[in-house]
Amino acid sequence: MTTIDILMITYNRPDYTRLALSRLLATCDRNMRVWLWHNGNDEETLAIVRDALSHPNVYKFHHSIENKKLREPTNWLFDNAEGDFLSKVDDDCLMPDGWADTLRQAHADEEQFGVLGCWRFQEEDFVPNLARKKIQEFQKGHRLLVNCWIEGSGYLMRRACVEQAGRIRELENFTRYCIRLTELGWKNGWYYPFLHQEHMDDPRSPNTMLKTDEDLARRMPLTCKNFGATTIRQWTEIMKADAKYVQGASVDPAQYSGWRPKVRRLLGRVRRTLIRTEKERARICY
């Protein structure tokens, strides 16, 4: 049986970490190894991580006093893991039953698959008329909503991708890394029908801690903060816009030359428009 090495990065969200980590471990078989990277010194979160170290599927642990974000922890996995497949699961996502079996089998049946993902948007965010042209069928009936990139959680990537493309570069994020893989000929996308990973930072998710605007102010996600959203409704609209954007995005990697300004401008324009519209509605209603 092929082996899978999975990274989870934790920081200061004990409620989410407890759920996400326990759920990840519950979905592991004996051929899956979990690598835990903890940033900072939040005592409650760190205690949850340390309690899990005796679990048979926890393979490595690293504690960084400094918050290292994505690149360094991911390259720690890329540089040191020896599994056939690599993965990362965020500390605010709950993985579905059988996710690894399904994605591992898809990889076994189709050699051109690079990064296959679990979908973390809501059922209501799926737009069939928009996504249909991007849903492609491959060997043995496997289907993907093909895209040049996927989100950096709940994915399964061939080790051969890292052997060819190397580690994540300085100033590069996982989006750009996936686009680079697409340029090299790998096929990326979300397995379809979707394997849904529950994103707990989505206010529509059953286990979210973001139920009120006050909750959002206390526990604001970084993306939400970056785009100036201050209400649950604004944050929800941003996520809906992101889902719609990826369903319609071009599958041609050449479209993302100078990808960073293009993608950021497009997403930023959509998000800011949504926020301005929401604020204007609130002003009128008031």
C-alpha positions as a printed NumPy array, in Angstrom:
array([[  0.   ,   0.   ,   0.   ],
       [  1.271,   3.457,  -0.871],
       [  2.12 ,   5.827,   1.991],
       [  0.822,   9.353,   2.609],
       [  2.588,  12.053,   4.646],
       [  0.203,  14.76 ,   5.917],
       [  1.102,  18.152,   7.393],
       [ -1.066,  20.053,   9.871],
       [  0.05 ,  23.508,  11.038],
       [ -1.435,  24.717,  14.339],
       [ -1.227,  28.085,  16.06 ],
       [ -3.745,  29.539,  18.515],
       [ -7.184,  28.078,  17.842],
       [ -7.686,  25.264,  20.351],
       [-11.383,  24.671,  19.633],
       [-10.789,  24.18 ,  15.932],
       [ -7.521,  22.289,  16.443],
       [ -9.151,  19.765,  18.767],
       [-11.831,  18.981,  16.192],
       [ -9.633,  19.11 ,  13.087],
       [ -6.786,  17.034,  14.467],
       [ -8.965,  14.359,  16.02 ],
       [-10.967,  14.133,  12.799],
       [ -7.83 ,  13.84 ,  10.671],
       [ -6.449,  11.063,  12.851],
       [ -9.789,   9.235,  12.722],
       [ -9.555,   9.14 ,   8.902],
       [ -6.011,   7.722,   8.867],
       [ -5.084,   4.147,   8.074],
       [ -1.776,   2.524,   8.992],
       [ -0.128,   3.869,   5.833],
       [ -0.761,   7.52 ,   6.679],
       [  1.685,   9.606,   8.744],
       [  0.796,  12.964,  10.3  ],
       [  3.447,  15.666,  10.657],
       [  2.533,  18.34 ,  13.226],
       [  4.064,  21.825,  13.12 ],
       [  3.02 ,  24.148,  15.939],
       [  3.647,  27.904,  15.794],
       [  3.86 ,  30.052,  18.903],
       [  3.145,  29.302,  22.542],
       [ -0.622,  29.263,  22.916],
       [ -0.767,  26.876,  25.864],
       [ -4.177,  25.354,  25.228],
       [ -3.513,  24.636,  21.551],
       [ -0.033,  23.291,  22.267],
       [ -1.452,  20.984,  24.955],
       [ -3.934,  19.533,  22.45 ],
       [ -1.107,  18.885,  19.982],
       [  1.137,  17.316,  22.622],
       [ -1.696,  15.031,  23.754],
       [ -1.879,  13.675,  20.208],
       [  1.82 ,  12.823,  19.948],
       [  1.278,   9.312,  21.292],
       [ -1.212,   8.487,  18.539],
       [  0.2  ,   5.792,  16.219],
       [ -0.392,   7.915,  13.129],
       [  1.523,  10.959,  14.433],
       [  4.973,  10.674,  12.927],
       [  6.851,  13.964,  13.482],
       [  6.426,  17.079,  15.617],
       [  8.088,  20.486,  15.31 ],
       [  7.548,  23.482,  17.586],
       [  8.397,  26.934,  16.223],
       [  8.214,  29.858,  18.633],
       [  7.844,  32.155,  15.619],
       [  4.705,  32.001,  13.465],
       [  6.145,  30.641,  10.21 ],
       [  2.921,  30.64 ,   8.142],
       [  2.894,  28.307,   5.133],
       [  6.134,  28.1  ,   3.161],
       [  8.602,  26.931,   5.787],
       [  6.378,  24.247,   7.389],
       [  5.325,  22.945,   3.959],
       [  8.924,  22.763,   2.78 ],
       [  9.761,  20.906,   6.003],
       [  7.355,  18.225,   4.826],
       [  8.495,  18.376,   1.187],
       [ 12.184,  18.098,   2.158],
       [ 11.86 ,  15.282,   4.678],
       [  8.819,  13.127,   3.922],
       [  9.434,   9.905,   2.022],
       [  5.836,   8.903,   1.311],
       [  4.44 ,   8.273,  -2.155],
       [  1.969,  11.128,  -1.62 ],
       [  2.033,  14.42 ,   0.271],
       [ -0.856,  16.307,   1.84 ],
       [ -1.737,  19.221,   4.089],
       [ -4.876,  19.614,   6.197],
       [ -5.646,  22.944,   7.84 ],
       [ -6.433,  23.244,  11.528],
       [ -9.884,  24.646,  10.688],
       [-10.98 ,  21.85 ,   8.31 ],
       [-12.73 ,  18.544,   9.004],
       [-11.877,  15.796,   6.536],
       [-14.56 ,  13.465,   5.113],
       [-14.582,   9.7  ,   5.557],
       [-12.604,   7.867,   2.908],
       [-10.98 ,  10.948,   1.413],
       [ -7.524,   9.401,   1.205],
       [ -8.747,   6.107,  -0.279],
       [-10.666,   7.896,  -3.031],
       [ -7.859,  10.278,  -3.987],
       [ -5.167,   7.61 ,  -3.709],
       [ -7.121,   5.334,  -6.045],
       [ -7.65 ,   8.158,  -8.524],
       [ -3.906,   8.779,  -8.588],
       [ -3.266,   5.075,  -9.119],
       [ -5.624,   5.01 , -12.104],
       [ -4.523,   8.241, -13.799],
       [ -0.818,   9.069, -14.064],
       [ -1.287,  12.698, -15.106],
       [ -3.016,  13.695, -11.851],
       [ -0.832,  16.047,  -9.811],
       [ -2.755,  17.706,  -6.944],
       [ -6.269,  16.411,  -6.192],
       [ -8.379,  18.254,  -3.659],
       [-11.373,  18.01 ,  -1.373],
       [-13.895,  20.826,  -1.87 ],
       [-14.328,  23.158,   1.1  ],
       [-17.083,  25.385,  -0.217],
       [-20.771,  24.827,   0.475],
       [-23.235,  22.85 ,  -1.634],
       [-25.106,  26.079,  -2.379],
       [-21.905,  27.573,  -3.851],
       [-21.806,  25.078,  -6.729],
       [-22.941,  26.641, -10.015],
       [-23.545,  23.764, -12.473],
       [-23.838,  25.928, -15.576],
       [-20.519,  27.56 , -14.755],
       [-18.579,  24.503, -13.583],
       [-19.844,  21.976, -16.147],
       [-17.373,  22.963, -18.849],
       [-14.491,  22.353, -16.429],
       [-15.594,  18.919, -15.177],
       [-13.564,  16.37 , -17.127],
       [-13.624,  12.553, -17.103],
       [-10.435,  10.51 , -16.956],
       [ -9.346,   6.883, -16.7  ],
       [-11.773,   4.433, -15.045],
       [-14.498,   7.055, -14.693],
       [-12.673,   9.457, -12.377],
       [-13.855,  13.048, -12.759],
       [-12.296,  16.355, -11.757],
       [-13.404,  19.936, -11.644],
       [-10.122,  20.858, -13.297],
       [ -8.335,  24.04 , -12.238],
       [ -4.794,  25.359, -12.316],
       [ -4.755,  25.505,  -8.511],
       [ -6.686,  24.327,  -5.485],
       [ -6.788,  25.488,  -1.875],
       [ -3.896,  24.44 ,   0.338],
       [ -5.897,  22.06 ,   2.53 ],
       [ -7.334,  18.606,   1.993],
       [ -5.253,  17.786,  -1.061],
       [ -3.308,  14.696,  -2.126],
       [ -0.236,  15.346,  -4.285],
       [  2.153,  12.931,  -5.916],
       [  5.66 ,  12.985,  -4.516],
       [  6.797,  13.09 ,  -8.153],
       [  5.443,  16.651,  -8.339],
       [  7.915,  17.812,  -5.691],
       [ 10.709,  15.808,  -7.295],
       [ 10.092,  17.728, -10.523],
       [  9.096,  21.202,  -9.283],
       [ 11.091,  21.325,  -6.07 ],
       [ 10.061,  23.1  ,  -2.911],
       [  7.858,  26.177,  -2.55 ],
       [  9.986,  29.162,  -3.513],
       [ 10.498,  32.386,  -1.619],
       [  7.501,  34.715,  -2.117],
       [  5.544,  31.8  ,  -3.643],
       [  2.314,  30.47 ,  -2.16 ],
       [  0.498,  27.19 ,  -2.802],
       [ -1.635,  28.747,  -5.543],
       [  1.419,  29.657,  -7.586],
       [  3.049,  26.301,  -6.814],
       [  0.034,  24.5  ,  -8.293],
       [  0.109,  26.762, -11.363],
       [  3.77 ,  25.833, -11.826],
       [  2.813,  22.157, -11.709],
       [  0.131,  22.782, -14.336],
       [  2.771,  24.432, -16.533],
       [  4.817,  21.238, -16.186],
       [  1.914,  19.142, -17.456],
       [  0.263,  17.894, -14.276],
       [ -3.531,  17.901, -14.036],
       [ -4.904,  19.519, -10.855],
       [ -8.433,  19.928,  -9.552],
       [-11.174,  18.969,  -7.137],
       [-12.362,  15.376,  -7.249],
       [-15.96 ,  15.21 ,  -8.458],
       [-18.512,  14.4  ,  -7.075],
       [-16.951,  16.529,  -4.395],
       [-15.344,  15.184,  -1.252],
       [-16.438,  17.912,   1.138],
       [-14.049,  19.082,   3.841],
       [-15.901,  21.243,   6.32 ],
       [-14.246,  24.655,   6.555],
       [-15.073,  25.79 ,  10.071],
       [-14.207,  29.429,   9.353],
       [-17.203,  29.499,   7.   ],
       [-20.118,  30.92 ,   9.058],
       [-22.416,  28.444,   7.32 ],
       [-20.521,  25.421,   8.644],
       [-22.067,  23.433,  11.529],
       [-18.963,  23.714,  13.737],
       [-18.096,  27.351,  13.082],
       [-17.123,  29.67 ,  15.897],
       [-18.192,  32.65 ,  13.748],
       [-21.86 ,  33.062,  14.558],
       [-22.092,  36.809,  15.147],
       [-20.279,  39.947,  13.998],
       [-18.734,  40.112,  17.469],
       [-17.34 ,  36.589,  17.004],
       [-15.836,  37.692,  13.702],
       [-14.152,  40.688,  15.314],
       [-12.572,  38.432,  17.96 ],
       [-11.54 ,  35.571,  15.656],
       [-11.147,  37.291,  12.3  ],
       [ -9.588,  35.117,   9.552],
       [ -6.63 ,  36.703,   7.803],
       [ -8.323,  36.854,   4.38 ],
       [-11.35 ,  38.507,   5.932],
       [ -9.119,  41.095,   7.589],
       [ -7.129,  41.739,   4.412],
       [-10.259,  42.653,   2.473],
       [-11.84 ,  44.812,   5.113],
       [-14.904,  42.684,   5.835],
       [-16.398,  43.439,   9.247],
       [-19.643,  41.444,   9.233],
       [-20.603,  37.793,   8.913],
       [-22.622,  38.611,   5.835],
       [-19.679,  40.282,   4.1  ],
       [-17.358,  37.373,   4.935],
       [-19.899,  34.868,   3.62 ],
       [-20.255,  36.799,   0.369],
       [-16.474,  36.793,  -0.078],
       [-16.388,  32.999,   0.191],
       [-19.286,  32.661,  -2.236],
       [-17.421,  34.904,  -4.686],
       [-14.264,  32.8  ,  -4.321],
       [-16.222,  29.619,  -5.084],
       [-17.771,  31.183,  -8.153],
       [-14.425,  32.507,  -9.332],
       [-12.634,  29.134,  -9.264],
       [-15.519,  27.425, -11.06 ],
       [-15.133,  29.831, -13.962],
       [-11.371,  30.363, -13.913],
       [ -9.326,  29.482, -16.989],
       [ -7.611,  26.08 , -17.057],
       [ -4.832,  27.474, -19.27 ],
       [ -1.772,  28.253, -17.101],
       [ -0.601,  30.771, -19.711],
       [ -3.463,  32.983, -18.56 ],
       [ -1.667,  33.449, -15.232],
       [  1.595,  34.931, -16.492],
       [  2.229,  37.632, -13.967],
       [ -0.314,  35.617, -11.976],
       [  0.045,  37.456,  -8.662],
       [ -1.218,  40.892,  -9.721],
       [ -3.867,  39.408, -12.017],
       [ -5.386,  37.016,  -9.507],
       [ -5.193,  39.469,  -6.64 ],
       [ -6.718,  42.279,  -8.681],
       [ -9.596,  40.093,  -9.869],
       [-10.382,  38.627,  -6.477],
       [ -9.814,  41.921,  -4.72 ],
       [-12.157,  43.763,  -7.068],
       [-14.921,  41.209,  -6.492],
       [-14.485,  41.177,  -2.73 ],
       [-14.293,  44.952,  -2.345],
       [-17.369,  45.403,  -4.512],
       [-19.274,  42.977,  -2.322],
       [-18.201,  44.766,   0.84 ],
       [-19.072,  48.22 ,  -0.546],
       [-22.473,  46.948,  -1.66 ],
       [-23.152,  45.446,   1.749],
       [-22.117,  48.625,   3.561],
       [-24.31 ,  50.713,   1.278],
       [-27.286,  48.451,   1.982],
       [-26.698,  48.824,   5.705],
       [-26.514,  52.632,   5.4  ],
       [-29.774,  52.789,   3.429],
       [-31.554,  50.474,   5.837],
       [-30.329,  52.511,   8.758]])
